[in-house]
Amino acid sequence: MNFDASSLLMNPFILMFATVVLGLLFGKIKFGKFSFGTSGALFVGLAIGYFIYKYANSIYSAGHTDAANYTAAAAIFVGNGGKIINSYFFSASLIFFVAAVGLLAAKDIGYIIKKYGAKFVVLGLLITFVGAGVTYACTAFTGNSNQYAIAGVYTGAMTSSPGLASALETAQAHAEEYASEYPNLPMEEKKSVIKVINLDESYHLDANNVKTLDSKMKETYVNQATAQVGIGHAVGYPFGVIIVILAMNFLNVVFKFDVEEEKRRYRIEMAAAAAAKTGKEIPTTPFSMISFALVCIVGYLLGSIQIYMGPLGYVSLESTGGVLIGSLILGYIGKIGPFSFRMDSKILAIIRELGLAFFLAIVGLNYGYGAIDAITGSGIQLALVSLIVGFIACMVGFLVGRYGFKLNWVILSGALCGGMTSTPGLGAATEAIGSDEPGAGYGATYPFALLGMVIFAIVLHKLPLL
């Protein structure tokens, strides 16, 4: 048996575990009073992902199919669609993390929705609306981009996978319509269509000379339109994650409020709410793998349900939203027959940390090349847009929630992450707060932010670039 070091280097298991180890070690380094903690896995993953992608691409592009390391490189570009780690690993780690967070936060969800429900609706829609507005405003300064890439940057900056799915679907329908109507379009819009077609290097068209599109041009236009959404999302996503993680760690420092005091006040409120409850108290039981797996199954099925939204088409919560809502509901109910969903918090906390560490490592590995290439290459404009969008949307949500709605930071931190539909942000919030209590705010805000993401991603395709 021959030892192939380069194939081992591209092995997804080696990469995931190595990134987690190095990321957690990096997360322990103190920068003054601050350390990245589990989020260190994201930043180490971005660096490793960049170099592994370049290395694999050099092997795959060479086309030496008989080389020992070609199969490992091809698995990235053919089997995983350009991702270093297969999406199944991504989804599994995400589901474990979200299910654990939901179960840990579930006991307070009823009281929180009753007291803050309307405020969460406003925050969820406001944050996504502001993000879309800022994204659109930024098109005035991104002349080399198009509405498809911009819509992708919006979903990326808001770290929304459901938003991406909606943007892709809308982009395809929009591109098909534009391709069919090409002869009747104004010249400026014809130029934008030809510009997208020319992204395929086999074309060098001039809008002044193209009176109509043949079937091949139409197909290329649709394919390039959806590809641009994906590129915009890939560029925007890591920067959106970074913005939310930094916000969770530094907003309390910038605005000078004491996290420990916020936690103390919040727990006094929760204790008072618990004392006012009537009925039998649901006991905590030892961890049950059967109950936990049942939560994941129910949540995943819930997330796969397609909900008809009229002119917006069909929308689903997807795995993140479905598992989160399912775990909050089942955790709030507490017990169904022989199945208990109020389980040992220490075991759930371990599962939460395990899922989060792998989730962040995979995000870094898969998006590292796009993020670093954007900073150093042609995607710098899209990268800047994503940073601006994420920062302003998060800050508006914070200012309204903190000073308008007077929300406690414990619950507001989760609500901000829910409004940004940012699961990595929730991980940073739970770590920065030192408890799982932000998960309730996240779960209450997320569905409304998801609705906003879908609506505003569609709207962005309908607006002309500034």
LOVEXPA-255563 format. One record per residue: x, y, z of N, C-alpha, C, O in turn; residue in one letter. Coordinates in steps of 0.02 Angstrom, whole numbers, plus 50000, padded with zeros to 5 digits. Example, Ala and Ser with C-alpha at 12.3 -4.5 7.8 and 13.67 -1.06 7.14 Angstrom:
2
506604971650390506154977550390506604983550390507124983450423A
506424988850354506844994750357506455000250394506705005750402S
***
This chain:
466
500434994050000500005000050000500445006250000500885007050043M
500335010849952500725016949946500415022449990499815023349991N
500845025950024500625031550066500605037850024501115040049998F
500015040850018499925046849977499775052750023499215053650046D
500295056750037500235062250085499745067550061499375070450101A
499745068949996499315074249970498575072349974498155076649988S
498425066049962497725063749969497505064150042496935065850057S
497965062450087497815062950158497685070150178497265071550220L
498065074650148497985081850162497295084350143497035088950175L
496995081450091496335083550068495775079250097495195080150080M
495945074650141495445070350172494975074550216495225078050260N
494325074250206493865078650243493875077350318493785082050357P
493985071150339493995069650410494615072650443494565075650497F
495185071850410495795074850436495725082450441495915085550491I
495445085450388495375092750387494895095250441495045100250474L
494335091850450493855094050501494145093650571494115098450609M
494435087850588494705087050655495305091550668495375094250723F
495735092250618496325096550626496105103850635496395107450676A
495605105950597495355112850603495045114050671495155119350701T
494665109250696494365109950762494915110550816494875114950859V
495405106150813495955106350862496325112950860496395116250912V
496545114950801496925121150794496485127250810496715132050840L
495845126850790495385132350803495255133450877495245139150900G
495165127950914495045128550986495675130951022495635134651071L
496255128750998496875131251028496955138751014497145142551059L
496815140850953496835147950936496325151850977496455157450998F
495745148750989495215152051027495395153251099495085157451132G
495885149651125496105150651194496585156451203496705158751259K
496865158851148497355164351151496995170751173496475172551145I
497275174151221496975180351247497255186351209497855187351204K
496795190551183496965196951154496715202251203496155204651197F
497135204051251496895208151306496445203951349496655198751376G
495815206051357495325202251395494885197851350494455194251374K
495005198251285494575194751236494915188551207495515188551196F
494525183451196494755177551159494185175151115493595176351130S
494355171751059493845169651011493455163551034492905162351010F
493725159551080493385153651103493255148851046493685147851003G
492655145851044492495141050992492505144150923492625140750873T
492375150750918492375154150854493055153950821493115155350761S
493585152350859494245151650829494255146450773494655146950727G
493805141450778493775136350725493585139350658493815137050606A
493175144650659492985147950596493585151250564493705150350504L
493975154950602494525158750574495105154250551495415155550499F
495235149050589495745144250567495495140550505495885139350459V
494855138950503494565135650445494615139850382494735137250327G
494515146450388494575150950330495275150550301495355150250240L
495785150650344496475150450320496645143650288496925143450233A
496465138250323496605131550296496215130450231496485127850182I
495585132450231495165131450173495435134850111495385132150055G
495715140750119495995144450062496565140550030496565139649969Y
497025138150069497615134750041497445127750015497715125649964F
496995124250049496795117550025496425118149959496535114049913I
495985123149953495615124049890496095125449832496035122549778Y
496575129949844497065131549791497475125449771497595124149712K
497675121649821498075115649808497665110549769497915107649720Y
497045109349790496625104449756496475106749685496455102749638A
496365113249676496205115949610496795115149562496695113849502N
497405115849587497995115049544498055107849519498265106749463S
497865103149562497895096049542497335094449493497445091149443I
496725096749509496145095249467496205098549398496035095449348Y
496455104749397496515108349333497045105249288496995105649227S
497565102249318498085099049278497815093249237498075091649183A
497285090049262496945084849224497295078249219497135074149176G
497785077049263498145070649261497735065449300497855064149359H
497255062449266496775058049299497095051749327496795048449369T
497685050049305498015044149331498435045549393498715040949422D
498475051849413498865053649473498505051149535497885051149538A
498895049149585498595046349647498155051449683497655049549714A
498335057849680497965062849717497395066049677497035070249702N
497315063949614496795066949572496095065349599495665069749599Y
495995059249621495335057249646495115061449705494535063549709T
495585062849751495415066949809495245074049789494785077049816A
495615076749740495475083549716494815083849679494425088549687A
494695078749637494075078549598493455078049643492925080549626A
493535074649700492965073949747492725080849771492125081749784A
493185085649776492995092349798492595095949744492085099049759I
492825095549682492525099549629491945096049593491505099249566F
491945089449595491405085749562490905083249614490305084449608V
491155079749664490695076849714490385081949760489805081249779G
490765087149779490515092049829490355098849800490215103549837N
490375099449734490195105749703490645111549722490415117249728G
491285110149730491755115449747491845116649821492235121049841G
491505112749862491575113249935492075107949959492065102249935K
492505109750005493005105150031492685099650072492895093850070I
492175101450111491815096750154491115095750127490765100550112I
490905089550121490235087950095489685091250138489755091850199N
489155093350106488615096950140488265092750193487955095450239S
488325086150188488015081850239488345082750308488005082750359Y
489005083550308489355084950371489135091750399489025092450459F
489075096550354488845103250373488165102950406488055105750460F
487695099550373487005099150399486965095350465486605097450510S
487345089850470487325085850532487575089750592487265089750645A
488145093250584488415097050640487945102750659487865104350718S
487635105850608487165111250620486555108850658486315112150704L
486295103050638485705100250671485845098650744485435100150787I
486415095450758486585093850827486635100150870486375100450926F
486965105250843487035111450880486365114750893486215116550950F
485955115450842485315118950849484835115150894484485118150934V
484825108450887484375104450930484565105151003484125105851046A
485205105051018485425105851088485265112651115485025113351172A
485375117951075485215124751097484465125451109484265128351160V
484065122851064483345123351071483095119851134482675122651170G
483335113851148483125110151207483345113751272482985113851321L
483945116751270484185120251329483795126651342483715128651400L
483565129951290483215136351298482455135551304482105140451317A
482205129551294481485128551286481065130251348480495132451341A
481355129351407480935130151468480675137251476480165138251508K
481015142251447480815149251455480445152051395480215157751396D
480375148051341480135150851279479415153351284479245158451253I
478995149951323478295152051329478235158951359477875163251333G
478585160151413478565166651446478865172051402478605177651399Y
479405170551367479745175451325479305177651267479255183651252I
478975172951234478535174751178477945178851204477735183651172I
477675176951262477115180551290477295187751306476905192351295K
477905188751332478105195451353478395199651296478265205651293K
478785196551251479155200251201478935198851129479245201351082Y
478415194751120478255192251054478235197450998478555196550947G
477855202851008477775208050956478445211250940478585213050882A
478865212050990479525215250980479965210850937480365213350897K
479905204250945480305199750904480075199850831480485199350785F
479425200550821479165201150752479465207350718479705206950661V
479445212950754479715219150727480465218550713480695220650659V
480845215750760481565215150751481735210750692482175212350652L
481385205050686481525200450631481425203650563481835202750518G
480875207250555480725210550491481155216750481481355218250425L
481285220450535481675226650530482395225250508482655228450463L
482715220350540483415218850525483495216550453483955218750418I
483045212250429483095209850360482925215450310483225215750256T
482455219850328482285225450284482875230350278483035232550223F
483175231950334483755236450334484325233450293484645236950254V
484445226850302484965223550264484845224050189485305225350150G
484215223050169484045223550097484115230650073484365231850017A
483905235450113483955242450093484675244750084484845248150036G
485105242750131485815244550127486135241050067486545244050032V
485955234750055486215231149997486045234749933486475235649889T
485415236849928485205240449867485565247149860485775249049805Y
485645250649915485995257049913486715256149890486985260449856A
487015250649909487715249449892487815248049817488375248249792C
487265246449781487335245149710487565251449672487815250949616T
487475257349703487705263549672488465263749667488745267449627A
488805259649708489545259749710489855253349684490455252349689F
489445248849657489705242449632489525241649559489165237049540T
489785246149519489605246249448489805240049410489495238549358G
490295236249434490515230349398490105224149417490225218749390N
489635224849462489225219149484488555219249449488415223649409S
488125214449465487455214249437486965212449492487165210649547N
486325212849476485825211849528485825204749556485615203649612Q
486065200049517486085193149541486625192249594486505189249646Y
487215194849581487755194449631487575198349693487725196249749A
487245204149684487055208249741486545204649785486595204949846I
486055201249753485565197549793485905191849831485715190349887A
486415188849800486785183649835487175186349894487215183149946G
487475192349885487835195549940487365196949999487555196050056V
486755199049983486265200350036486125194150078486145194350139Y
485985188550045485845182350082486465179950119486415177050173T
487065181250089487685179250122487825183450183487995180850236G
487765190050176487895194550232487425193350290487605194350348A
486815191050274486325189350326486365181950345485955179550384M
486865178450319487005171350333486385166950327486275162650370T
485985168050275485345164550269485345159450213485355161250154S
485345152950231485285147650180484595147550148484545146850087S
484045148350188483385148850156483345154850109483035154450056P
483655160350129483655166250086484015164850020483805167049967G
484565161050024484935159149964484495154849919484475155849858L
484155150049948483715145749908483185149949871483045148749812A
482895154749906482395159149876482715163449821482415164449768S
483315166049835483655170349786483825166449723483755169149667A
484035160149730484205156049672483585154749630483605155249568L
483045153049663482425151549627482165157849592481955157449534E
482185163449627481945169749597482405171849540482155174349489T
483055171049548483525172849496483395168949432483425171649377A
483255162549440483125158449381482495160849344482505161549283Q
481955162049382481335164349351481425171349319481185172549264A
481785175749354481905182449329482325182149265482175185649217H
482845178049265483295177549207482925174549147483025176849090A
482515169549158482125166549104481655171649073481575171849012E
481345175749115480885180949090481265186149050481045188148996E
481835188449076482235193449042482505190848976482525194448926Y
482715184548975482975181648913482445181448859482585182648800A
481835179848879481285179448831481085186448805480895187148747S
481135191448849480925198248831481495202448803481415208448792E
482065199348792482665203148773482555208048715482775213748720Y
482235206048660482155210648603481775217048622481875222248590P
481345216748673480945222548691481225226648749480925231648770N
481805224648773482105228148830482435234648809482675235148752L
482465239748853482855245748839483585243948830483805238748855P
483965248148796484665246648781485085245448844485505240948845M
484965249448897485355248548958485255241648989485725238549014E
484625239248986484485232649013484765227148967484965221848991E
484765228448903485075223648856485815222948872486095217448872K
486135228548886486855228448902486985224348965487475220748969K
486535224949015486625221149077486545213749065486885209649095S
486075211949020485975204849002486605202148967486845196748984V
486855205948918487445203748880488055203248926488475198848919I
488085207848974488645207749021488655201249061489185198449074K
488065198849081488025192549118488205186749073488555182149094V
487965186849010488135181348964488885181048952489175175648948I
489195186948947489915187248935490345184748993490955183948986N
490025183549050490395180449106490625173449087491115170849115L
490275170349040490505164149010491045166048959490895169548910D
491645163948970492225166248930492185164248857492585166548816E
491715159848839491645157948769491265163248729491225162848668S
490975168248764490605173648731490975180248736491295181748786Y
490925184148681491195191048680490695195248640490845197648586H
490105196048668489555199248632489535206748644489785209248695L
489245210348596489125217448602488375218648597488065216648548D
488085221748647487355222648649487105226448588486535225448567A
487515230748559487305234548500487205230148439486855232048392N
487525224348440487495219948382487045213848392486905210148345N
486815212848454486395206948469485665209148472485455212448519V
485275207248421484575209248418484115204448455483595206448482K
484315198148457483915193048492484385187748520484965187148498T
484145183848568484555178648598484345171848571483745170248569L
484835167848551484655161048531484595156748594484715159048650D
484395150448585484255146148642484875145148686484825144648747S
485465144748653486085143748691486245149848733486465149148790K
486145155748706486265161948743485795162448803485995164448857M
485165160748791484675160948846484875156248902484835158048961K
485075150248883485285145248933485895147848972485935147049033E
486365150748936486965153448968486785159049016487055159449071T
486335163348995486125168949038485825166449103485985168949156Y
485375161549099485055158849159485575155449204485565156449265V
486015151549174486535148149214487005153049248487175152249306N
487205158249212487655163149241487305167249295487615169349344Q
486655168549286486275172349335486255168749402486395171649454A
486095162349401486075158449463486775157549492486855157449553T
487275156849448487955156149472488175162449508488525162049559A
487975168349483488155174649515487845175249584488155178049630Q
487235172749593486925172649659487355168549707487485170649763V
487565162649684487985158349726488645161549743488885160949799G
488955164949694489595168249706489505173849757489905174449803I
488985177849748488865183249795488755180749865488995183649914G
488385175149872488255172149937488895169549968489025170550028H
489305166149927489935163349952490405168849977490755167950026A
490415174549942490835180049963490555183250027490935184750073V
489895184250029489595187750085489545183850149489575186650204G
489465177250144489315173150203489845173650258489675175250315Y
490485172450243490975172650298491025179450331491155179950391P
490935184850291490975191450320490365192950364490415196350414F
489785190350343489195191050385489285187450452489085190050504G
489575181450449489715177650510490195181550556490085182050616V
490715184250526491215187950566490905193950600491045195350658I
490485197650564490155203550592489735201650653489785204950705I
489335196450648488895194550703489305192050763489155193650820V
489825188050749490235185450804490575191250841490585191350903I
490845196050804491155201850837490645205950875490795208450929L
490045206650848489515210450882489345207250949489255210750999A
489295200650950489115197151012489645197951066489505197751125M
490265198951044490815199451092490985206551112491275207751166N
490815211451069491065218151083490535223551094490695228951118F
489895222151077489385227351087489335229451160489235235351175L
489385224551205489345226351276489935230651298489875234851343N
490515229751266491105233751282491015240851255491145245751290V
490795241451192490715247951160490175252051195490255258151205V
489625248851214489065252551245489065252051321488595254351354F
489585249151348489735249451420489165247051464488925250751508K
488945240851453488475237851501488765231251524489125227851488F
488585229451585488875223751620488485217451604487895216851621D
488805212651570488465206451550488235202551612487685199751612V
488645202351664488455198651724487835201651757487415197951782E
487795208251757487195211551785486585210251741486035209251767E
486685210151676486135208551631485885201451643485275200251644E
486345196851653486155189951668485775189451734485285185851739K
486015193051783485695192851849484975195351844484515192251872R
484865200851811484185203651803483735198951763483155197951780R
484025196151711483635191651669483405185551710482825183351704Y
483845182851750483675176851788483185178351844482785174051863R
483205184351869482695186451918482005186451884481515184151913I
481985189151822481355189151785481105182051772480515180651780E
481555177751752481365170851737481145167151800480685163051798M
481475168551856481285165351919480585167651940480185163651965A
480445174151930479785176751948479245173551903478695171951926A
479415172751838478945169651792478815162351811478255159951807A
479355158851831479285151851851478865151151914478465146551920A
478955155851960478565155652023477825156852010477405154352047A
477675160651957476975162251942476625156751904476015156851896A
477015151751881476715146351843476285141951887476435140951946K
475765139351858475355134451893475415127751856475605127451798T
475255122451891475305115851860475925112151883476335114851921G
475985106051860476525101651881477185103551848477205104751788K
477715103951888478375105351862478645099251824478585093651848E
478945100451766479215094951725479925093451748480345097951745I
480055087451772480725085851798481245084951742481075083251685P
481875086251760482425084951713482645077751720482715075151775T
482745074351663482925067351663483625066451633483885071151603T
483935060551642484585059351611484525059851535483975059151507P
485085061151502485075061851429484835055451396485035049951415F
484405056251346484135050551308484295051551234484065056251203S
484695047051207484855047351136484235046651093484185049751040M
483755042451116483145041451078482745048051074482525049951020I
482675051351130482295057651131482645062951089482325066751052S
483305063251094483685068251056483615066950981483515071650942F
483675060650961483605058950890482895060450865482805062550808A
482405059350909481715060750890481615068250879481265070350833L
481935072350920481905079650910482185081450842481895085550806V
482755078550824483075079950760482635077850701482575081450652C
482315072050708481885069550654481285074050645481125076150589I
480935075550700480345079750698480515086650670480165089350627V
481075089550695481285096150671481455096150598481275100850562G
481815091050575482005090750504481385090150460481345093450408Y
480915086050480480295085350441479905091950441479625093850390L
479895095250498479555101750503479875106750455479535110550422L
480535106650452480895111250408480805109850335480905114250293G
480615103750317480525101850247479825103450221479705102850161S
479375105450265478685107050243478695113450201478965118550223I
478405113050142478355118850098477715122750113477165120050108Q
477795129050131477225133250149477085138050091477535141750070I
476485138050065476305142250008476195149450031475795150750076Y
476565154050000476535161150019476275165449961476505171049952M
475795162849923475495166649870475995168449816476335164049790G
476055174949798476515177049745477245175749761477665175849717P
477405174449825478095173049844478285165749832478875163849838L
477785161749814477925154749802477945150649867477635152649916G
478295145149866478345140649923478975142049963479515142949936Y
478895142250029479445143750074479475138350128478955136050151V
480075136350148480145131550202480635134150253481045138550238S
480595131550314481065133450367481755130350357482235132750386L
481795125150317482405121250307482655118350373482335119150425E
483215114850370483425110950428483555115250490483365113350546S
483865121050481484015125350538483385127550574483305126550634T
482945130650536482325133250566481885127750593481595128350646G
481825122250554481385116850575481615113550640481215112450685G
482265111950644482525108750705482495113450764482345111350820V
482625119850753482595124650807481885125250835481775124650895L
481395126250790480705126950812480465120450844480125120450895I
480635114750813480435108250840480715106950909480365104550953G
481355108650919481665107450985481365112151038481295110151096S
481215118251019480905122951067480205120551087480025120851146L
479825118151039479145115851054479155109551097478825109251148I
479555104551076479585098351114479895099451183479685096451232L
480415103751185480715105351250480245108951296480255107951357G
479825113251268479325116851308478785112051334478585112451392Y
478565107451291478075102351312478375097951367478045096351416I
479005096151358479375092551410479345085051407479865081751412G
478765082251398478705074851400478105072751359477555075451367K
478205067751316477665064751278477725057251286478185054151259I
477265054351323477285047151336477935045351370478115048251422G
478305040551342478935038451374479535042951356480085042051382P
479415047851313479965052051288480005058551327479535062551328F
480585059651359480695065851396481155070351357481665068151330S
480975076851353481365081651316481675086951361481975091751337F
481615086151426481965090351475482545086151502482495082951554R
483095086251466483655081751480484225085251515484245091351519M
484695081251538485285083651574485615089251535485845088251478D
485645095251564485915101151530486665100551516486915103451468S
487025096951558487755096251548487905092251485488355094051447K
487515086951473487625082951413487415086951351487765086851300I
486855090451356486635094551299487135100051284487245101651226L
487445102851335487945108051325488555105251288488855108751246A
488745099051303489305095851268489135094851195489545096251151I
488535092451182488315091451112488295098151075488495098651017I
488055103251110488035110051080488735112351060488835114751004R
489215111551105489905113851090490215109651035490575112250992E
490085103151036490355098750984490085100650915490455101450867L
489425101450912489105103350848489345110050824489475110950764G
489415114950870489625121650851490335121650825490485124850774L
490795118150859491495118050838491565115250768491935118150727A
491225109750753491275106750686490915111050634491155111750578F
490345113950653489975118250607490405124250585490445125650526F
490715127650633491125133450617491745131450577491955135050532L
492045125650594492625123350557492445121950484492825123650439A
491865118850473491645117350405491485123650366491655124150307I
491165128450399491025134950366491685138050342491735140350286V
492185138150386492825141050368493155137350311493405140450264G
493165130750314493485126650261493135127650194493475128250142L
492475127850194492105128350131492115135350101492075136050040N
492155140450142492115147250117492775151050121492805156950104Y
493295147750144493935151150153494215154050089494455159750089G
494195150250035494475152749973494095158749947494395163749928Y
493425158249947493025163849923493125170149963493155175649935G
493185169350030493255175250073493925178650062493955184650053A
494465174750064495135177750057495255180249986495565185349976I
495005176549937495065178749867494695185249856494915189549818D
494125186049891493735192249884494125198149912494115203549883A
494465197049968494845202549999495425204649955495595210549950I
495745199649923496355201049886496245201749811496715203449775T
495645200349787495525200249715494935204349694494775209549724G
494605202049640494065205849608493435206149649492995210249636S
493375201949700492765201949740492775206849798492345206549842G
493265211349799493325215949855492715220249864492515221849920I
492395222249809491795226349814491235222549849490895225249893Q
491135216249829490605212249859490765210849933490315210749975L
491395209849948491595208850018491445214950060491185214350116A
491595220850034491455227050070490705228050080490485230250133L
490325226450027489585227050033489325222550089488915224650129V
489575216450091489335211750143489505214250213489105213550259S
490105217050221490295219850287489845225750306489635226250363L
489715230050258489285235850272488575233750288488275236150335I
488315229050248487635226650259487565223350327487105224850365V
488025218750342487985215250406488055220050465487675219450514G
488515224750461488635229450516488025233950528487795234650584F
487765237050475487205241750484486575238150506486225240550550I
486425232350475485825228550494485855226550568485355227250604A
486435224150589486515221950659486475227850707486165227350760C
486775233450688486775239350732486075242350739485875244450794M
485705242750684485025245350688484605240850733484225243350775V
484665234350725484295229750768484485230650841484055230550885G
485135231450854485365232450923485085238850953484825238851008F
485135244350917484915250850943484165250950956483935253551007L
483785248050910483055247850919482875243150977482465244851020V
483195237350979483045232551032483255234851101482895233951149G
483845237951104484115239951169483805246351195483595246751253R
483775251451152483565258051175482845259751157482545264151187Y
482565256151107481865257151090481415252451130480925254551161G
481585245951129481175240951163481415239351234481085235751271F
481995242051253482275241051320482375233551336482245231351392K
482615229751288482715222651298483365221251336483875224551325L
483335216351379483925213951415484415211051364484205207851316N
485075212051374485575209751327485565202251318485705199851263W
485395198451369485375191151364484895189051309485055184851268V
484295191851310483795189851261483895193551195483755190751142I
484145199751198484265203651137484815200551095484775200651034L
485345197951127485895195051089485635189251045485825188650987S
485205185051074484905179651035484445182250980484425179550925G
484065187550996483595190350947483975193450888483745192850831A
484545196550901484945199350847485205193850800485185194650739L
485425188450829485665182750789485085179750750485175177650693C
484505179350781483915176850746483715181450689483535179150635G
483745188050701483585192950649484075192550591483885193850534G
484695190850606485205190050554485205182850526485605181150483M
484755178650552484725171450536485405168250541485595164150499T
485785170150593486485168050599486565162850654486585164550713S
486615156550634486745151250682487445151850713487515150750773T
487975153450674488625154550706488595160250757488935159850809P
488205165350742488125170850790487815168450855488015170650908G
487325163950849487015161250910487535157550952487535158051013L
487975153950918488515150550954488955155450991489145154351048G
489125161050957489535166250989489165169451047489465171051098A
488505170451039488105173551092488075169151154488165171551210A
487945162751144487905158251202488575157751238488605157151299T
489115158051199489775157651229489955164251265490225164051320E
489795169951234489945176351264489535177651327489785180351377A
488895175551325488455176451383488625171351437488555172751497I
488855165451416489005160151464488405155951482488405152751535G
487895155951439487295151951451486945150851385487125153751334S
486425146651387486035145251327485405149451322484995148351277D
485335154251367484725158251368484605162451305484015163551289E
485125164751269484985168351207484605164151155484295166951110P
484635157551162484295153251113483545154451109483255153651055G
483235156551164482515157851163482365164051120481885163951081A
482765169251126482675175151085482795173651011482455176250968G
483295169450998483455167450930482855163750899482645165250843Y
482595158950936482045154850911481405158850899481025157250853G
481295164050940480685168050933480735172950875480225174750846A
481345175150857481435180050804481555176850736481345179650685T
481865171150735482085167950673481525167150621481645168850563Y
480925164650638480415163550586480225169950550480115169850489P
480195175550586479995181850555480565184650512480445187750460F
481175183550534481755185650494481785181450430481955184050377A
481635175050436481625170650377481125173150326481265173350266L
480525174950349480015177650304480265184050271480175184950211L
480575188450311480845194550283481385193250231481405196550179G
481825188350245482355186750198482075184650131482305186850078M
481575180350133481275177850071480955183550031481065184149971V
480575187750065480235193350032480745198250001480685200049943I
481235200250041481695205450017482205202849967482455206649926F
482355196349969482795193449918482435193549850482755194749799A
481785192449851481395192749789481355199949764481435201249705I
481235204649810481175211749791481815214249759481785218149711V
482395212249785483035214649758483115212949684483445216649647L
482825207349663482875205449592482445209849547482555210349487H
481945213049578481475217049538481705224249531481435228049490K
482205226249569482425233249568483015234249521483465229949518L
483025239649485483605241149441484195243349485484105246349538P
484805241849461485405244049498485445251649495485275254749445L
485675254649550485735261949553486325264449512486445270449509L
***
